Amino acid sequence: MGAYQGLAFHASLPTGRSDCTLSLRGHELVGRTPTGCEMSLDLRQVAFERRSVDGGTLYFTTRSPGGPVLTTPDNSLLKELEDARIPEFNLLIQAKGLSPWRRFLRRAIPVSIFLFIIVGIPWFLIGCLPLLVVGVIPRSIDREIGEVVHEAVVDAVADGRVGAVTDPAIAEPVHKIVERLTAVVDRDGFDFEVTVIDSDIVNAFALPGGKIVVTTALLEFADSPEEVAGVLAHEVSHVTERHTVRMIVKNVGVMVGVSAIFGDTGSVTQAIMEQAAHMTSLSFSRSCETEADSEAVQVLARAKVDASGLRTFLQKMEKREATLSGGHAESPFLSTHPVTSDRLEEIEDERRDVDAFTPQPFEVDWAALQEALRQRK
């Protein structure tokens, strides 16, 4: 039996997560932490996915709420699970398109891509090089970028008001939402921290490295904690997928990127930080927004949160935009999160693709939060 290095996520762990060693025991997948804690999942009743954006990391979760999440980047675990001949799990693998034949095709595809790159170098430099460069840049750079732009961005949103809202009735529910979401993502190298800002602007954003900002206007506009969670899951996904670093890498130039690929990370780090010093507006490409939507739905599913909140919130923002000054005004939220019918449909498609689960309501006093917001007027 093999042993596979991975991560375990569960509320019983001191920080909600821990390194672990995964192994197969009968029809159970077992994760053992360095402290001796053991968590197991019944592979006959498990939910499973492989995230391509994580380089193929495997995620195993229970179908019932409250269970652990076990992950590993070691895809060789799939071969051992296939050899174990657990009918329910083998059917799940086939449904996910991970049968041996399809895996063979997936191995063949990178070879074809490589051959294509040989005759399509310009496409490679524009489309693929930034992803390769980001892969060799340490995540500590994300946190440094966040520190550089944090004060300027918050000042712009606060518009001269007192910054952070410390009223527990407002701040604590938001903290709980963020903690639940970030407990089920790869937090290695990121430092998630949320701040509520007093502002009439409906907006929320997460800076590189994990600093999250939510405005009081957004909390007032949301009709439920699930809507707030949907927005913040999208923002957290921008952080974990490192979209800002990708955007900056594209701007710093091809030669700097090539230097990073061949080991000179110092030059690209310097170039990134120089760009970050001038960056106060986080506007992502259509592909980044789509990727963040897709990953947000997956995050919400792992956190047992109803993902319809994200779609509902975006629909409300779209309608609100249409009523502002006869449809000619543009809200800051929509200027950085453009809503299209295609995007809303893609979110709905992603929701249909996730394994069924029973949503767990947030243990927050939403009425008290709304009342505290009204009292601040």
C-alpha positions in Angstrom: 0.0 0.0 0.0 1.3 3.4 -1.0 1.6 6.5 1.2 0.7 9.9 -0.3 1.5 13.3 1.1 -1.4 15.7 1.2 -3.6 17.9 3.4 -6.6 17.3 5.7 -9.3 20.0 6.3 -11.7 19.7 9.3 -13.0 21.9 12.0 -11.5 19.7 14.7 -8.0 20.5 13.6 -6.2 23.4 15.5 -6.2 25.7 12.4 -8.8 23.9 10.4 -6.2 22.1 8.3 -3.0 20.0 8.7 -0.4 18.2 6.6 -1.2 14.5 6.4 -0.2 11.2 4.9 -3.0 9.4 2.8 -3.2 5.7 2.5 -5.8 3.1 1.5 -7.3 0.7 4.1 -9.9 -1.6 2.7 -12.6 0.6 1.2 -11.5 3.6 3.3 -9.1 6.5 2.4 -7.3 7.4 5.6 -5.4 10.6 6.4 -3.0 10.7 9.3 -1.6 14.0 10.6 1.9 14.4 12.2 0.2 14.5 15.6 -1.4 11.1 15.1 -4.9 12.3 14.4 -6.6 9.9 11.9 -9.5 10.8 9.6 -11.1 8.4 7.2 -13.5 8.6 4.2 -15.6 5.7 3.0 -14.8 5.5 -0.8 -18.2 3.9 -1.4 -19.8 7.2 -0.4 -17.2 9.8 -1.2 -17.4 12.9 -3.4 -14.4 13.4 -5.6 -12.9 15.9 -8.0 -9.6 16.7 -9.6 -8.8 20.4 -10.0 -6.8 21.2 -13.1 -6.0 24.7 -11.8 -4.1 23.1 -8.9 -2.1 21.0 -11.3 -4.3 18.0 -10.8 -4.8 18.0 -7.0 -7.2 15.3 -5.9 -10.0 16.3 -3.5 -12.0 13.7 -1.5 -15.0 14.8 0.7 -17.9 13.2 2.4 -21.4 13.5 0.9 -22.8 14.3 4.3 -22.1 17.6 6.0 -19.4 18.1 8.6 -16.9 15.5 7.4 -13.2 15.9 6.6 -11.7 16.9 3.3 -8.6 15.0 2.2 -6.4 16.3 -0.7 -3.2 15.2 -2.4 -1.3 16.4 -5.5 -0.1 12.8 -6.1 -2.2 11.5 -8.9 -0.6 8.0 -8.6 -3.1 7.5 -5.8 -5.8 7.0 -8.5 -4.1 3.9 -9.9 -4.1 2.3 -6.4 -7.7 3.2 -6.0 -8.6 1.6 -9.3 -6.7 -1.5 -8.4 -8.7 -1.7 -5.2 -11.8 -2.4 -7.4 -14.3 -0.5 -5.3 -17.3 -0.5 -7.7 -18.9 2.8 -6.4 -15.6 4.7 -6.7 -14.6 3.3 -10.1 -18.0 4.4 -11.4 -17.2 7.9 -10.0 -13.9 7.9 -11.7 -15.5 7.0 -15.0 -18.1 9.7 -14.6 -15.4 12.3 -14.0 -13.6 11.3 -17.2 -10.7 9.7 -15.4 -10.9 6.1 -16.7 -7.6 4.6 -18.0 -8.5 5.3 -21.6 -9.4 8.9 -21.0 -6.2 9.4 -18.9 -4.3 8.0 -21.8 -5.8 10.7 -24.0 -5.0 13.3 -21.4 -1.4 12.2 -21.5 -1.4 12.4 -25.3 -2.8 15.9 -25.3 0.2 17.7 -23.7 2.5 16.0 -26.3 0.2 17.5 -29.1 0.3 20.8 -27.4 4.1 20.8 -27.3 4.3 20.0 -31.0 1.8 22.9 -31.6 4.0 25.2 -29.5 7.0 24.6 -31.8 5.1 26.1 -34.7 3.1 28.6 -32.6 5.7 30.4 -30.5 3.9 33.7 -30.4 0.8 32.0 -29.1 2.9 30.3 -26.5 4.6 33.5 -25.3 1.2 35.3 -24.9 -0.9 32.5 -23.5 1.2 30.0 -21.7 4.4 31.8 -20.5 2.7 33.8 -17.8 1.3 30.6 -16.2 4.7 29.0 -16.3 6.4 32.0 -14.7 3.8 32.3 -12.0 4.5 28.7 -11.1 8.1 29.5 -10.1 7.3 32.8 -8.3 6.9 32.2 -4.5 3.6 33.0 -3.0 5.3 35.4 -0.6 5.4 37.8 -3.5 1.6 37.9 -3.6 1.5 39.0 0.1 4.1 41.7 -0.7 1.9 43.0 -3.6 -1.1 43.1 -1.2 0.9 45.1 1.3 2.0 47.6 -1.3 -1.5 48.4 -2.7 -3.6 47.8 0.4 -3.6 51.3 1.9 -4.2 53.1 -1.5 -7.1 50.8 -2.4 -8.8 51.0 1.0 -8.4 54.8 1.0 -10.1 55.0 -2.4 -13.0 52.8 -1.3 -13.4 54.5 2.2 -13.5 57.9 0.4 -12.1 59.8 3.4 -14.3 58.0 6.1 -13.0 56.2 9.1 -11.7 52.9 7.7 -12.4 49.6 9.4 -15.8 48.8 11.0 -15.2 47.2 14.3 -18.8 46.7 15.5 -18.9 43.0 16.4 -22.5 42.7 15.1 -21.2 43.6 11.6 -17.6 42.4 11.5 -17.9 39.0 13.2 -20.5 37.5 10.8 -18.3 38.5 7.9 -15.3 36.9 9.6 -17.2 33.7 10.1 -18.2 33.6 6.4 -14.5 34.1 5.3 -13.2 31.5 7.8 -15.6 28.9 6.5 -14.6 29.5 2.9 -10.9 29.7 3.4 -11.0 26.5 5.5 -11.6 24.5 2.3 -9.0 26.1 0.0 -5.2 25.7 -0.3 -4.0 28.5 2.1 -0.3 27.6 1.9 1.6 30.9 1.5 -1.5 33.0 1.8 -2.7 35.0 4.8 -6.4 35.6 4.6 -7.7 38.6 6.6 -11.0 40.4 6.1 -11.8 44.0 6.8 -15.2 45.7 6.6 -15.0 49.3 5.3 -17.7 51.9 5.9 -18.6 53.0 2.3 -21.7 53.7 0.2 -20.0 51.8 -2.7 -21.3 48.3 -3.2 -18.0 46.4 -3.6 -15.7 43.7 -2.3 -12.3 42.6 -3.4 -9.4 40.4 -2.2 -5.9 41.7 -2.7 -3.0 39.3 -3.6 -1.9 37.3 -0.6 -5.3 37.2 1.0 -6.3 40.7 2.3 -10.1 40.9 1.8 -12.1 44.1 1.9 -16.0 44.2 2.1 -18.0 47.4 2.1 -21.0 48.1 4.4 -23.0 49.0 1.2 -22.4 45.4 -0.1 -23.6 43.9 3.2 -26.7 46.1 3.0 -27.4 45.2 -0.6 -27.1 41.4 0.1 -30.2 39.6 1.2 -28.5 36.7 2.9 -25.1 35.5 4.1 -25.1 33.0 1.2 -25.0 36.0 -1.2 -22.0 37.5 0.6 -20.4 34.1 0.7 -20.8 33.8 -3.1 -19.1 37.1 -3.7 -16.3 36.4 -1.3 -15.7 32.9 -2.7 -15.2 34.5 -6.1 -12.7 37.0 -4.5 -10.9 34.2 -2.6 -10.5 32.3 -5.9 -8.8 35.3 -7.5 -6.2 35.0 -4.6 -5.7 31.2 -4.8 -5.5 31.2 -8.6 -3.0 34.1 -8.4 -4.7 36.2 -11.1 -3.1 39.5 -10.1 0.4 38.0 -10.4 -0.5 36.5 -13.8 -1.7 39.9 -14.9 1.5 41.6 -13.8 3.7 38.9 -15.3 2.0 39.6 -18.7 2.8 43.3 -18.3 6.5 42.9 -17.3 7.5 41.4 -20.7 8.6 38.2 -22.3 12.4 38.4 -21.5 11.8 38.7 -17.8 9.4 35.7 -17.9 12.0 33.7 -19.8 14.6 34.6 -17.1 12.3 33.3 -14.4 11.8 30.0 -16.2 15.5 29.5 -16.3 16.0 30.2 -12.6 16.5 33.9 -12.4 13.5 34.7 -10.2 15.1 37.8 -8.7 14.7 39.8 -11.9 11.0 38.9 -12.3 10.3 39.6 -8.6 11.8 43.0 -8.9 9.8 43.8 -12.0 6.6 42.5 -10.4 7.1 44.7 -7.3 7.8 47.8 -9.5 4.5 47.2 -11.4 2.6 46.6 -8.1 3.6 50.0 -6.8 1.5 51.6 -9.5 -1.5 49.2 -9.4 -4.5 50.4 -7.5 -7.3 49.0 -9.8 -7.8 45.2 -9.9 -9.6 44.6 -13.2 -9.2 41.0 -14.4 -9.6 39.5 -17.9 -12.8 37.6 -19.0 -10.9 34.3 -18.6 -9.8 35.1 -15.1 -13.4 36.1 -14.1 -14.7 32.9 -15.6 -12.1 30.8 -13.8 -12.8 32.6 -10.5 -16.6 31.9 -11.0 -15.9 28.2 -11.6 -13.6 27.8 -8.7 -16.0 29.8 -6.4 -18.7 27.3 -7.1 -16.3 24.5 -6.2 -15.2 26.3 -3.0 -18.9 26.9 -2.0 -19.7 23.2 -2.5 -16.7 22.1 -0.4 -17.9 24.5 2.3 -21.4 23.2 2.0 -22.8 26.6 1.0 -25.6 27.0 -1.5 -23.9 28.5 -4.6 -27.1 30.1 -5.9 -26.2 33.1 -3.8 -23.4 34.1 -6.2 -25.7 34.0 -9.2 -28.5 35.8 -7.4 -26.2 38.6 -6.2 -24.8 39.2 -9.7 -28.3 39.3 -11.2 -29.3 41.9 -8.7 -26.3 44.0 -9.4 -27.0 43.8 -13.1 -30.6 45.1 -12.5 -29.3 47.8 -10.2 -26.8 48.9 -12.9 -29.6 49.2 -15.4 -31.6 51.6 -13.2 -28.6 53.9 -12.3 -29.0 57.1 -14.4 -31.0 55.4 -17.1 -28.4 52.7 -17.5 -25.5 55.1 -18.2 -23.8 54.9 -14.8 -21.3 52.2 -14.0 -20.9 50.9 -10.5 -17.4 50.1 -9.3 -18.4 46.5 -8.6 -19.5 45.9 -12.2 -16.6 47.8 -13.7 -14.3 45.2 -12.2 -16.8 42.3 -12.3 -18.6 42.6 -15.6 -21.8 40.5 -15.6 -23.0 38.9 -18.8 -25.7 36.4 -19.6 -23.0 33.9 -20.6 -21.2 34.3 -17.3 -24.4 33.7 -15.4 -25.1 30.6 -17.4 -21.6 29.3 -16.9 -22.1 29.7 -13.1 -25.3 27.7 -13.4 -23.7 25.0 -15.5 -20.9 24.7 -12.9 -23.5 24.4 -10.1 -25.1 21.5 -12.0 -21.7 19.7 -12.3 -20.8 19.6 -8.6 -21.7 16.6 -6.6 -25.0 16.9 -4.6 -24.7 18.0 -1.0 -26.9 19.3 1.8 -26.2 23.0 2.3 -25.5 24.1 5.9 -26.8 27.5 7.0 -24.3 30.0 8.4 -24.5 30.4 12.2 -24.7 34.2 12.0 -27.4 36.7 13.1 -28.2 38.3 9.8 -31.0 40.4 11.2 -28.7 41.8 13.8 -26.1 42.6 11.2 -28.7 44.5 9.1 -30.0 46.4 12.2 -26.4 47.4 13.1 -25.9 48.7 9.6 -29.1 50.8 9.8 -28.1 52.3 13.1 -24.8 53.5 11.5 -26.8 55.7 9.1 
